[in-house]
C-alpha cells in the first residue's frame, strides 16, 4: 500500500497546519484507489469544531456537503488529515476513531517537524503507510 501525493499537496498540508496552529487542522482526502495504490487528488480543509489543541472533530454536515460535492465529480473519499504540533503519529483518541473508519487513510501533519505520515487500520492493527511525493 502506498499513498501518492503531489508536492503541492504536501505544501498545502504543512501550510494548513501552520495556519491553524495551535488548534489542530483537519479535513478530508479524495482521490482514487487502484490495487495497492492510493492517489490523493483533492484535499479539502474543514473546520475543527472542537477548536482543540489536542483533538479534532469535523462538522458532520460540512463533511456530508463536501462528500456529495466531490463524489459528484467522480472522486472517492479516501480518508482524513489532521495536524499535531509535534509527533506525527496517532494519539489514543485518533486510534479510537480510526477503528471506526478502518478502510480510510489517516494523514497526520506535523508542521513543527515538517513531517507527514499516513496510517491505516488493517485487520484491527495499525499500519504506517508509505507516502510517495511526486
Ligand atoms: Zn491526532
Backbone and ligand atoms as CSV (ligand in chain L), in Angstrom:
chain,resi,resn,atom,element,x,y,z
A,1,UNK,N,N,0.837,-1.200,0.000
A,1,UNK,CA,C,0.000,0.000,0.000
A,1,UNK,C,C,0.870,1.247,0.000
A,2,UNK,N,N,0.554,2.151,-0.901
A,2,UNK,CA,C,1.316,3.399,-0.993
A,2,UNK,C,C,0.355,4.562,-1.273
A,3,UNK,N,N,0.626,5.702,-0.658
A,3,UNK,CA,C,-0.179,6.894,-0.894
A,3,UNK,C,C,0.632,7.840,-1.766
A,4,UNK,N,N,0.073,8.226,-2.890
A,4,UNK,CA,C,0.769,9.149,-3.786
A,4,UNK,C,C,0.193,10.561,-3.632
A,5,UNK,N,N,1.110,11.478,-3.349
A,5,UNK,CA,C,0.735,12.866,-3.058
A,5,UNK,C,C,1.622,13.787,-3.870
A,6,UNK,N,N,1.049,14.830,-4.412
A,6,UNK,CA,C,1.895,15.785,-5.138
A,6,UNK,C,C,2.595,16.703,-4.132
A,7,UNK,N,N,3.696,17.269,-4.570
A,7,UNK,CA,C,4.453,18.231,-3.758
A,7,UNK,C,C,3.561,19.395,-3.321
A,8,UNK,N,N,2.662,19.823,-4.207
A,8,UNK,CA,C,1.737,20.918,-3.873
A,8,UNK,C,C,0.856,20.579,-2.682
A,9,UNK,N,N,0.414,19.325,-2.636
A,9,UNK,CA,C,-0.445,18.923,-1.522
A,9,UNK,C,C,0.335,18.807,-0.223
A,10,UNK,N,N,1.584,18.398,-0.324
A,10,UNK,CA,C,2.439,18.367,0.873
A,10,UNK,C,C,2.536,19.792,1.426
A,11,UNK,N,N,2.782,20.746,0.546
A,11,UNK,CA,C,2.884,22.142,0.963
A,11,UNK,C,C,1.568,22.655,1.534
A,12,UNK,N,N,0.471,22.275,0.889
A,12,UNK,CA,C,-0.848,22.693,1.359
A,12,UNK,C,C,-1.099,22.187,2.786
A,13,UNK,N,N,-0.747,20.919,3.034
A,13,UNK,CA,C,-0.972,20.324,4.358
A,13,UNK,C,C,-0.127,21.021,5.430
A,14,UNK,N,N,1.135,21.277,5.107
A,14,UNK,CA,C,2.021,21.943,6.076
A,14,UNK,C,C,1.538,23.365,6.350
A,15,UNK,N,N,1.112,24.032,5.282
A,15,UNK,CA,C,0.615,25.405,5.371
A,15,UNK,C,C,-0.656,25.470,6.228
A,16,UNK,N,N,-1.548,24.541,5.991
A,16,UNK,CA,C,-2.812,24.487,6.729
A,16,UNK,C,C,-2.543,24.231,8.221
A,17,UNK,N,N,-1.631,23.325,8.523
A,17,UNK,CA,C,-1.274,23.021,9.921
A,17,UNK,C,C,-0.673,24.253,10.586
A,18,UNK,N,N,0.169,24.956,9.839
A,18,UNK,CA,C,0.829,26.154,10.348
A,18,UNK,C,C,-0.204,27.251,10.627
A,19,UNK,N,N,-1.142,27.406,9.689
A,19,UNK,CA,C,-2.120,28.479,9.800
A,19,UNK,C,C,-3.078,28.267,10.977
A,20,UNK,N,N,-3.453,27.005,11.213
A,20,UNK,CA,C,-4.432,26.732,12.263
A,20,UNK,C,C,-3.788,26.596,13.647
A,21,UNK,N,N,-2.482,26.399,13.684
A,21,UNK,CA,C,-1.776,26.210,14.945
A,21,UNK,C,C,-2.103,27.338,15.909
A,22,UNK,N,N,-2.359,27.112,17.217
A,22,UNK,CA,C,-2.170,25.837,17.931
A,22,UNK,C,C,-3.362,24.879,17.846
A,23,UNK,N,N,-4.449,25.295,17.180
A,23,UNK,CA,C,-5.584,24.380,17.024
A,23,UNK,C,C,-5.231,23.336,15.968
A,24,UNK,N,N,-5.709,22.114,16.150
A,24,UNK,CA,C,-5.454,21.072,15.157
A,24,UNK,C,C,-6.215,21.374,13.864
A,25,UNK,N,N,-5.508,21.336,12.764
A,25,UNK,CA,C,-6.146,21.466,11.453
A,25,UNK,C,C,-6.739,20.102,11.092
A,26,UNK,N,N,-7.767,20.098,10.253
A,26,UNK,CA,C,-8.327,18.818,9.827
A,26,UNK,C,C,-9.043,18.973,8.490
A,27,UNK,N,N,-9.326,17.856,7.875
A,27,UNK,CA,C,-10.030,17.887,6.604
A,27,UNK,C,C,-10.123,16.506,5.997
A,28,UNK,N,N,-10.620,16.461,4.773
A,28,UNK,CA,C,-10.840,15.174,4.126
A,28,UNK,C,C,-10.029,15.055,2.831
A,29,UNK,N,N,-9.781,13.806,2.473
A,29,UNK,CA,C,-8.989,13.482,1.285
A,29,UNK,C,C,-9.867,12.759,0.279
A,30,UNK,N,N,-9.739,13.171,-0.976
A,30,UNK,CA,C,-10.451,12.475,-2.050
A,30,UNK,C,C,-9.438,12.021,-3.087
A,31,UNK,N,N,-9.781,10.973,-3.808
A,31,UNK,CA,C,-8.861,10.508,-4.833
A,31,UNK,C,C,-9.333,9.212,-5.451
A,32,UNK,N,N,-8.378,8.373,-5.775
A,32,UNK,CA,C,-8.733,7.095,-6.386
A,32,UNK,C,C,-7.833,6.000,-5.826
A,33,UNK,N,N,-8.374,4.795,-5.838
A,33,UNK,CA,C,-7.626,3.638,-5.348
A,33,UNK,C,C,-7.533,2.643,-6.486
A,34,UNK,N,N,-6.295,2.208,-6.792
A,34,UNK,CA,C,-6.206,1.107,-7.746
A,34,UNK,C,C,-5.145,0.137,-7.237
A,35,UNK,N,N,-5.610,-1.050,-6.944
A,35,UNK,CA,C,-4.736,-2.062,-6.362
A,35,UNK,C,C,-4.186,-1.584,-5.037
A,36,UNK,N,N,-2.861,-1.501,-4.973
A,36,UNK,CA,C,-2.188,-1.116,-3.742
A,36,UNK,C,C,-1.858,0.362,-3.693
A,37,UNK,N,N,-2.421,1.104,-4.635
A,37,UNK,CA,C,-2.025,2.485,-4.782
A,37,UNK,C,C,-3.194,3.427,-4.517
A,38,UNK,N,N,-2.957,4.395,-3.650
A,38,UNK,CA,C,-3.973,5.401,-3.378
A,38,UNK,C,C,-3.437,6.749,-3.849
A,39,UNK,N,N,-4.154,7.370,-4.750
A,39,UNK,CA,C,-3.708,8.655,-5.262
A,39,UNK,C,C,-4.609,9.760,-4.705
A,40,UNK,N,N,-3.981,10.723,-4.036
A,40,UNK,CA,C,-4.746,11.841,-3.488
A,40,UNK,C,C,-4.937,12.881,-4.585
A,41,UNK,N,N,-6.196,13.205,-4.863
A,41,UNK,CA,C,-6.476,14.150,-5.948
A,41,UNK,C,C,-7.089,15.458,-5.464
A,42,UNK,N,N,-7.688,15.429,-4.290
A,42,UNK,CA,C,-8.230,16.663,-3.705
A,42,UNK,C,C,-8.076,16.597,-2.195
A,43,UNK,N,N,-7.679,17.719,-1.615
A,43,UNK,CA,C,-7.626,17.827,-0.155
A,43,UNK,C,C,-8.503,19.004,0.234
A,44,UNK,N,N,-9.476,18.741,1.088
A,44,UNK,CA,C,-10.410,19.798,1.473
A,44,UNK,C,C,-10.298,20.063,2.979
A,45,UNK,N,N,-9.671,21.182,3.355
A,45,UNK,CA,C,-9.602,21.523,4.775
A,45,UNK,C,C,-10.997,21.853,5.305
A,46,UNK,N,N,-11.297,21.406,6.502
A,46,UNK,CA,C,-12.587,21.690,7.128
A,46,UNK,C,C,-12.353,22.267,8.522
A,47,UNK,N,N,-13.414,22.793,9.107
A,47,UNK,CA,C,-13.308,23.369,10.450
A,47,UNK,C,C,-13.119,22.288,11.497
A,48,UNK,N,N,-12.300,22.564,12.495
A,48,UNK,CA,C,-12.220,21.713,13.673
A,48,UNK,C,C,-13.225,22.283,14.663
A,49,UNK,N,N,-14.382,21.637,14.801
A,49,UNK,CA,C,-15.450,22.212,15.629
A,49,UNK,C,C,-15.081,22.220,17.113
A,50,UNK,N,N,-14.105,21.405,17.508
A,50,UNK,CA,C,-13.672,21.382,18.911
A,50,UNK,C,C,-12.736,22.547,19.229
A,51,UNK,N,N,-12.162,23.152,18.200
A,51,UNK,CA,C,-11.160,24.221,18.382
A,51,UNK,C,C,-10.116,23.804,19.426
A,52,UNK,N,N,-9.704,22.561,19.348
A,52,UNK,CA,C,-8.830,21.979,20.365
A,52,UNK,C,C,-7.386,21.894,19.877
A,53,UNK,N,N,-6.467,21.914,20.838
A,53,UNK,CA,C,-5.050,21.748,20.522
A,53,UNK,C,C,-4.650,20.281,20.580
A,54,UNK,N,N,-5.585,19.419,21.000
A,54,UNK,CA,C,-5.234,18.009,21.185
A,54,UNK,C,C,-6.185,17.046,20.491
A,55,UNK,N,N,-7.263,17.592,19.906
A,55,UNK,CA,C,-8.271,16.739,19.272
A,55,UNK,C,C,-8.898,17.483,18.113
A,56,UNK,N,N,-9.537,16.719,17.248
A,56,UNK,CA,C,-10.296,17.398,16.207
A,56,UNK,C,C,-11.610,16.676,16.001
A,57,UNK,N,N,-12.566,17.432,15.489
A,57,UNK,CA,C,-13.830,16.842,15.087
A,57,UNK,C,C,-14.345,17.647,13.908
A,58,UNK,N,N,-14.778,16.911,12.893
A,58,UNK,CA,C,-15.294,17.550,11.691
A,58,UNK,C,C,-16.800,17.705,11.845
A,59,UNK,N,N,-17.317,18.844,11.412
A,59,UNK,CA,C,-18.758,19.058,11.436
A,59,UNK,C,C,-19.417,18.079,10.456
A,60,UNK,N,N,-20.311,17.215,10.956
A,60,UNK,CA,C,-20.887,16.182,10.087
A,60,UNK,C,C,-21.632,16.742,8.879
A,61,UNK,N,N,-22.257,17.910,9.039
A,61,UNK,CA,C,-22.994,18.495,7.905
A,61,UNK,C,C,-22.044,19.007,6.831
A,62,UNK,N,N,-20.943,19.608,7.300
A,62,UNK,CA,C,-19.932,20.102,6.369
A,62,UNK,C,C,-19.303,18.909,5.632
A,63,UNK,N,N,-19.038,17.853,6.354
A,63,UNK,CA,C,-18.458,16.644,5.785
A,63,UNK,C,C,-19.376,16.070,4.706
A,64,UNK,N,N,-20.642,15.975,5.029
A,64,UNK,CA,C,-21.614,15.433,4.081
A,64,UNK,C,C,-21.693,16.286,2.815
A,65,UNK,N,N,-21.650,17.601,3.019
A,65,UNK,CA,C,-21.720,18.521,1.880
A,65,UNK,C,C,-20.535,18.313,0.917
A,66,UNK,N,N,-19.302,18.225,1.461
A,66,UNK,CA,C,-18.147,18.037,0.573
A,66,UNK,C,C,-18.139,16.624,-0.019
A,67,UNK,N,N,-18.656,15.668,0.748
A,67,UNK,CA,C,-18.737,14.295,0.253
A,67,UNK,C,C,-19.607,14.229,-1.008
A,68,UNK,N,N,-20.770,14.856,-0.937
A,68,UNK,CA,C,-21.694,14.876,-2.069
A,68,UNK,C,C,-21.063,15.625,-3.249
A,69,UNK,N,N,-20.427,16.764,-2.927
A,69,UNK,CA,C,-19.825,17.585,-3.975
A,69,UNK,C,C,-18.708,16.837,-4.718
A,70,UNK,N,N,-17.778,16.242,-3.968
A,70,UNK,CA,C,-16.615,15.629,-4.618
A,70,UNK,C,C,-16.917,14.253,-5.197
A,71,UNK,N,N,-17.823,13.521,-4.565
A,71,UNK,CA,C,-18.208,12.243,-5.157
A,71,UNK,C,C,-18.983,12.485,-6.449
A,72,UNK,N,N,-19.670,13.621,-6.497
A,72,UNK,CA,C,-20.351,14.028,-7.723
A,72,UNK,C,C,-19.372,14.299,-8.856
A,73,UNK,N,N,-18.120,14.620,-8.499
A,73,UNK,CA,C,-17.083,14.834,-9.508
A,73,UNK,C,C,-16.346,13.540,-9.838
A,74,UNK,N,N,-16.839,12.440,-9.292
A,74,UNK,CA,C,-16.245,11.142,-9.610
A,74,UNK,C,C,-15.072,10.764,-8.717
A,75,UNK,N,N,-14.861,11.525,-7.636
A,75,UNK,CA,C,-13.764,11.189,-6.728
A,75,UNK,C,C,-14.297,10.351,-5.569
A,76,UNK,N,N,-13.372,9.623,-4.993
A,76,UNK,CA,C,-13.744,8.731,-3.906
A,76,UNK,C,C,-13.213,9.312,-2.588
A,77,UNK,N,N,-13.983,9.179,-1.529
A,77,UNK,CA,C,-13.468,9.596,-0.222
A,77,UNK,C,C,-12.446,8.556,0.235
A,78,UNK,N,N,-11.205,8.982,0.419
A,78,UNK,CA,C,-10.163,8.001,0.767
A,78,UNK,C,C,-9.635,8.160,2.189
A,79,UNK,N,N,-9.972,9.267,2.836
A,79,UNK,CA,C,-9.508,9.391,4.209
A,79,UNK,C,C,-9.559,10.803,4.749
A,80,UNK,N,N,-8.761,11.008,5.792
A,80,UNK,CA,C,-8.775,12.271,6.529
A,80,UNK,C,C,-7.351,12.750,6.765
A,81,UNK,N,N,-7.224,14.029,7.043
A,81,UNK,CA,C,-5.942,14.502,7.570
A,81,UNK,C,C,-6.221,15.346,8.801
A,82,UNK,N,N,-5.257,15.401,9.675
A,82,UNK,CA,C,-5.289,16.378,10.756
A,82,UNK,C,C,-3.861,16.649,11.183
A,83,UNK,N,N,-3.696,17.670,12.020
A,83,UNK,CA,C,-2.334,18.059,12.380
A,83,UNK,C,C,-2.068,17.840,13.857
A,84,UNK,N,N,-0.835,17.608,14.160
A,84,UNK,CA,C,-0.314,17.608,15.527
A,84,UNK,C,C,0.843,18.596,15.490
A,85,UNK,N,N,1.034,19.369,16.548
A,85,UNK,CA,C,2.194,20.267,16.545
A,85,UNK,C,C,3.492,19.463,16.366
A,86,UNK,N,N,3.633,18.410,17.145
A,86,UNK,CA,C,4.789,17.513,17.039
A,86,UNK,C,C,4.271,16.096,16.897
A,87,UNK,N,N,5.173,15.160,16.769
A,87,UNK,CA,C,4.832,13.733,16.756
A,87,UNK,C,C,3.727,13.402,15.752
A,88,UNK,N,N,4.132,13.140,14.563
A,88,UNK,CA,C,3.170,12.805,13.515
A,88,UNK,C,C,2.757,11.336,13.610
A,89,UNK,N,N,2.291,10.956,14.798
A,89,UNK,CA,C,1.785,9.596,14.966
A,89,UNK,C,C,0.444,9.667,15.695
A,90,UNK,N,N,-0.414,8.668,15.519
A,90,UNK,CA,C,-1.774,8.752,16.061
A,90,UNK,C,C,-1.807,8.770,17.590
A,91,UNK,N,N,-2.695,9.584,18.136
A,91,UNK,CA,C,-2.914,9.609,19.584
A,91,UNK,C,C,-3.875,8.470,19.931
A,92,UNK,N,N,-4.070,8.248,21.225
A,92,UNK,CA,C,-5.022,7.216,21.681
A,92,UNK,C,C,-6.419,7.520,21.121
A,93,UNK,N,N,-6.781,8.802,21.155
A,93,UNK,CA,C,-8.105,9.201,20.651
A,93,UNK,C,C,-8.183,8.953,19.142
A,94,UNK,N,N,-7.096,9.295,18.432
A,94,UNK,CA,C,-7.073,9.038,16.981
A,94,UNK,C,C,-7.330,7.561,16.701
A,95,UNK,N,N,-6.669,6.694,17.463
A,95,UNK,CA,C,-6.792,5.255,17.227
A,95,UNK,C,C,-8.233,4.787,17.379
A,96,UNK,N,N,-8.914,5.394,18.352
A,96,UNK,CA,C,-10.304,5.033,18.586
A,96,UNK,C,C,-11.154,5.366,17.343
A,97,UNK,N,N,-10.941,6.583,16.789
A,97,UNK,CA,C,-11.727,6.986,15.614
A,97,UNK,C,C,-11.286,6.252,14.355
A,98,UNK,N,N,-9.998,5.968,14.280
A,98,UNK,CA,C,-9.500,5.227,13.121
A,98,UNK,C,C,-10.174,3.857,13.045
A,99,UNK,N,N,-10.431,3.284,14.208
A,99,UNK,CA,C,-11.101,1.979,14.273
A,99,UNK,C,C,-12.493,2.023,13.667
A,100,UNK,N,N,-13.098,3.218,13.678
A,100,UNK,CA,C,-14.442,3.370,13.113
A,100,UNK,C,C,-14.402,3.538,11.595
A,101,UNK,N,N,-13.224,3.903,11.072
A,101,UNK,CA,C,-13.058,4.117,9.632
A,101,UNK,C,C,-11.874,3.284,9.151
A,102,UNK,N,N,-11.979,1.954,9.268
A,102,UNK,CA,C,-10.796,1.109,9.049
A,102,UNK,C,C,-10.242,1.134,7.622
A,103,UNK,N,N,-11.058,1.476,6.660
A,103,UNK,CA,C,-10.550,1.471,5.281
A,103,UNK,C,C,-9.844,2.770,4.934
A,104,UNK,N,N,-10.028,3.761,5.785
A,104,UNK,CA,C,-9.543,5.098,5.442
A,104,UNK,C,C,-8.063,5.287,5.718
A,105,UNK,N,N,-7.488,6.188,4.949
A,105,UNK,CA,C,-6.115,6.625,5.172
A,105,UNK,C,C,-6.168,7.842,6.102
A,106,UNK,N,N,-5.308,7.816,7.107
A,106,UNK,CA,C,-5.247,8.934,8.046
A,106,UNK,C,C,-3.889,9.589,7.910
A,107,UNK,N,N,-3.911,10.791,7.383
A,107,UNK,CA,C,-2.662,11.534,7.245
A,107,UNK,C,C,-2.507,12.442,8.461
A,108,UNK,N,N,-1.323,12.410,9.044
A,108,UNK,CA,C,-1.032,13.286,10.185
A,108,UNK,C,C,0.125,14.212,9.803
A,109,UNK,N,N,-0.100,15.487,10.049
A,109,UNK,CA,C,0.851,16.514,9.633
A,109,UNK,C,C,1.455,17.174,10.861
A,110,UNK,N,N,2.755,17.188,10.935
A,110,UNK,CA,C,3.425,17.952,11.992
A,110,UNK,C,C,4.231,19.063,11.330
A,111,UNK,N,N,3.735,20.299,11.438
A,111,UNK,CA,C,4.461,21.369,10.743
A,111,UNK,C,C,5.733,21.754,11.495
A,112,UNK,N,N,5.757,21.537,12.825
A,112,UNK,CA,C,6.972,21.867,13.571
A,112,UNK,C,C,8.110,20.909,13.230
A,113,UNK,N,N,7.739,19.694,12.869
A,113,UNK,CA,C,8.769,18.718,12.474
A,113,UNK,C,C,8.853,18.594,10.954
A,114,UNK,N,N,8.005,19.345,10.244
A,114,UNK,CA,C,7.893,19.224,8.789
A,114,UNK,C,C,7.779,17.765,8.366
A,115,UNK,N,N,6.868,17.068,9.010
A,115,UNK,CA,C,6.749,15.644,8.771
A,115,UNK,C,C,5.291,15.291,8.469
A,116,UNK,N,N,5.091,14.448,7.491
A,116,UNK,CA,C,3.746,13.992,7.142
A,116,UNK,C,C,3.754,12.470,7.090
A,117,UNK,N,N,2.834,11.877,7.829
A,117,UNK,CA,C,2.773,10.411,7.852
A,117,UNK,C,C,1.362,9.972,7.476
A,118,UNK,N,N,1.229,8.695,7.138
A,118,UNK,CA,C,-0.087,8.151,6.821
A,118,UNK,C,C,-0.240,6.804,7.526
A,119,UNK,N,N,-1.442,6.558,8.014
A,119,UNK,CA,C,-1.728,5.316,8.734
A,119,UNK,C,C,-3.046,4.743,8.273
A,120,UNK,N,N,-3.204,3.465,8.576
A,120,UNK,CA,C,-4.441,2.791,8.244
A,120,UNK,C,C,-4.609,1.623,9.207
A,121,UNK,N,N,-5.843,1.294,9.498
A,121,UNK,CA,C,-6.101,0.109,10.318
A,121,UNK,C,C,-6.365,-1.054,9.367
A,122,UNK,N,N,-5.563,-2.082,9.489
A,122,UNK,CA,C,-5.775,-3.266,8.658
A,122,UNK,C,C,-5.899,-4.479,9.572
A,123,UNK,N,N,-7.010,-5.191,9.415
A,123,UNK,CA,C,-7.313,-6.343,10.273
A,123,UNK,C,C,-7.158,-6.008,11.755
A,124,UNK,N,N,-7.668,-4.829,12.130
A,124,UNK,CA,C,-7.644,-4.424,13.534
A,124,UNK,C,C,-6.297,-3.931,14.028
A,125,UNK,N,N,-5.311,-3.873,13.140
A,125,UNK,CA,C,-3.986,-3.408,13.572
A,125,UNK,C,C,-3.579,-2.171,12.800
A,126,UNK,N,N,-2.895,-1.267,13.514
A,126,UNK,CA,C,-2.472,-0.034,12.855
A,126,UNK,C,C,-1.206,-0.285,12.034
A,127,UNK,N,N,-1.196,0.329,10.864
A,127,UNK,CA,C,-0.041,0.188,9.987
A,127,UNK,C,C,0.331,1.540,9.435
A,128,UNK,N,N,1.621,1.845,9.390
A,128,UNK,CA,C,2.034,3.070,8.725
A,128,UNK,C,C,2.066,2.782,7.226
A,129,UNK,N,N,1.580,3.730,6.451
A,129,UNK,CA,C,1.517,3.579,5.003
A,129,UNK,C,C,2.578,4.505,4.394
A,130,UNK,N,N,3.337,4.020,3.432
A,130,UNK,CA,C,4.354,4.917,2.868
A,130,UNK,C,C,3.732,5.955,1.947
A,131,UNK,N,N,4.381,7.106,1.930
A,131,UNK,CA,C,3.914,8.222,1.098
A,131,UNK,C,C,4.937,8.451,0.013
A,132,UNK,N,N,4.450,8.534,-1.204
A,132,UNK,CA,C,5.349,8.855,-2.319
A,132,UNK,C,C,5.009,10.259,-2.799
A,133,UNK,N,N,6.003,11.127,-2.804
A,133,UNK,CA,C,5.801,12.515,-3.199
A,133,UNK,C,C,6.191,12.658,-4.666
A,134,UNK,N,N,5.278,13.226,-5.445
A,134,UNK,CA,C,5.603,13.363,-6.872
A,134,UNK,C,C,5.270,14.746,-7.383
L,1,ZN,ZN,ZN,-4.394,13.273,16.282
